[in-house]
Amino acid sequence: MFPCDFAWGAGTAAYQIEGGWQADGKGPSIWDTFCHEKGRVFGDQNGDVGCNSYELWEKDLECIQQLGLTHYRLSLSWARLLPDGTIRHVNQKGIFYIPVFESRRTQCSFDGCSPALSHYNYSTVYICPTGVQYYNKVIDDLLACDVSPMVTLYHFDLPQALQDQGGWKSTGIATLFDNYARFCFQTFGDRVKLWLTINEPYVCAKLGHEDGIHAPGFREPGIAAYLAGHNMLRAHAMAWHSYNSTYRMTQKGAVSLAINSDWFEPSRAGCAEDIAATERCFAFTLGWFAWPVFVTGDYPEIMRSAIDAQSKKLGYNGSSRLPSFSKKEPAVLGTADFFALNYYTSRKVEPGGGCGKVLSIKSDRDAGQVLDPSWPICGVSWLAVVPYWLEETSQAHQAVYITENGFSQVGPLQIEDVRRSEFYKDTILEVAKGKFVLDIYIGAKQIAIRVQANGTNDYENIILIQHLDILVLSVWQMLPNNCMTECPEENECYSGGPNVLICLKLDLIHHQSGKQMLVDEASTIQEDGVNVRGYFAWSLLDNFEWADGFSVRFGLFHVDFADANRRRRMYHSGREYAKMISEYKRKKIQQTEHRQKVLG
């Protein structure tokens, strides 16, 4: 049930795995500062060394190859590339290049003289420092192994120098981020075709500026998170427009941002109050960042009205705590080439749950969230396993990548992690099944083909063919006898019986004037509601899990943090994930062979 170009991936983030926090001129990040303050992180642990991927990248690459990944998601350390966060101060240990734009580079010596950088210009020069060399090697090694990189520009680790100037609460941060993004597009964009600007702006805003449990550790409820989130959206929009206007034509990549959201549902089905509270939860989580980018160019009205009503109720007389977008700046609407979703768990929702007498996101939202007792908990208390989330996802017309999804482990090490293996099997099944709609245009004629599959005993595969004189539709099905079904008749239906899995292979052959035309399934198949193009397990390695330190393990590979060599060892779940990928690749080869036979 997967397209031929489906992205099978796993993800990591720079601060969580790299270590080398002071290596080769890297500047400090807010997470360096946060972790070095007592009492901020479990056991006062930090990412100073982490998985030591800065020195052990080849070991990570071996893990990637063992899994058979087609894609690998990584993030760049802003402070490793630009120690003070600006292009005025590039990490200078390395080689000075003047690029020639036919993919040739002229090398000359550079002694690290910082004044020269005050004349930095993207179109003429750039610095290739040690940080750039490290990421160049990572990207080049991945491509040499036929693994496509998905690169995140910002995964929580703002340079401390920029935090000292106001961080994400500062209006000017958006321009600084745009400069950083342009630097990265210019430096790596000839090889990177999938970009994420900012990872989980909701988490950065709320946990870092409202709850104070993530860096930079601010507790400024009801105000700072909205401002930080707004500036992250402004920064993302500027970076997307920069890529669109300057780099897209030559680099031919795609840019988005990774939005996280739980799935919410009413505690009492059919209860109007619970339904309204559920809508507010979606508005204050997914809608906060998806609505401006994908829907209207502004925040959900239900969110703004709730915030303004609470401000009035509590006597807050300032301007709206939820900022407005300026028409003088690049528009945020439409600044995503695909939808990137980080999803982990679900919640039941009912009204209330907030502190109604103080300004806060909770009181603005006025919705309590609880776990269904029937949902199993994996590791950390907040992570309930609810695998049916994808079926319920609202309609999205763009390509969707599940950029994070995983299952945690705490306590004694379990290499034979059977529960996590089952989780991945169930989740991949949810990604695979669903409803598909295919719209193909041949001249002025449209063929609408609807294939429904829900993986249960009421399975049926309905093919509706309209507005073609002669059509042969060949659907290669993974039936017990591996048969092929043809539906040349208009409105003909085929029932495949119970528990049938369809390999995603739709070859449309249109016979017209004695000629045969094949429409490739990779360019025509779209899932009805969710056009899922890739899945990234979180994470490749056990790593530093933010405020939980090393106490929580999400990896497909265990990392022994007590070992100076940071030994990597594959979990059972890693082996099972590798089997799923291998099976997909086997079917892909069969599909290719079948297509070649059809073409004759």
C-alpha angles and dihedrals in degrees: 000000000000129000117247092252096047112149113234105191152151128209143221137170130226101241092043097056114011106072112180088113093171099021122133098351099313113161124228120268129208089259091056088054095042095050094048090060113090118252098015099104134035108279090355087278123162144187096247089122105002111159087340089232090156087072100023102048091130089060090054090050090054089054091050091051093048090056093047093229119182092198136028125198117211136160131225121234105236090200093050091056099034108020095197093033096251134096088237088077115039118176094265104196103109141039130331114226136191104197122220106208098229086080091273124124128203113212126211134166121269125188097198098261104169100201090068089066093064086079094050112152125181094216096052115027144009137176121246101202129171090273091055091046090054094052092041089057092047092050095043092048091050093051091047087058092048092252118135117220122227105197126203115202096199126026103166098292107111114179107261090228089065092045088056087059093053102285117213091349090066119092091217093061091084093063092045090052091049089053090050091047092051089050090054095044090050094047104040106013095095086072106022114079101169118059133179114193102195130010118222102339088185091063093044091050103040104032094037101040106021108029097027094216095115129049130313083033101216122162102197102136123203098009119041097053093054091049094047092047091049093052091048089055090048090050092049092049093050092050093048092051090048091054092044095051101036112023112020097081094055102028098038095205135141129239132199141138128250111245121192126207140159119225111253129199133171116270089223115039111232094013108135093208093051092046091052091048090050091053090052091051091054091046093051094046118025096014094050090072105014097052096060093045103038109019123027110348090247139071120280110279090227088059096048094045092050092051094046092046091052091047090054092046093053095042098251104160102181127101118291111301088221106070124225127234116250119233087215091068129068110287116256095206113100096013096134129079093194138007114256115193129187108199131174114149150354139240139203112230136212133162120280127021096136137099099257095190098059134052110259141128089255094055091044091051094044094196129119121215124209137172121246105241089224091064113094117234119227116204108304116055096241096055112088117174110240109159101179095073096107094059088059098047112125121246117291121179096193127075111280126214120191093218097180133020128141153141123243133219127203134177122022115018115261111190089175091061099174095167092055090047090054090048092056092047092051093045095048088050089055090050090049101047129063139085123316130198124192121194115185125178120206109178107307094335124095127205115201113196119183120191117182122194128162102166095242136105092271089064117148132170110211120187117191115191120190140175101007125115097207124015137161114193114194114195113185105211131192093228122155090263093038089234128168123235123206124195108189095155124088115254091003114156129206123198111203098193129235128332096007119159117206120212105222097252121130114166112186113199115188115193110202128155089350092302128119124218127189120202108204114237092220092068100038112041117094127171114238104248096355124045096192113193102169149005126213117193116216108256144014092191140019101259148159103308099201113246090006091059112195094331092096122059123200100158132127081210124046116228118206102220091184089063115083088216091053093227114215120215126179118242122222086252089058091054091049092048089051089052091053091051092047091051090050091052091049091053090046090058090049090051091051091050091048092050091051090053091050090051090050 
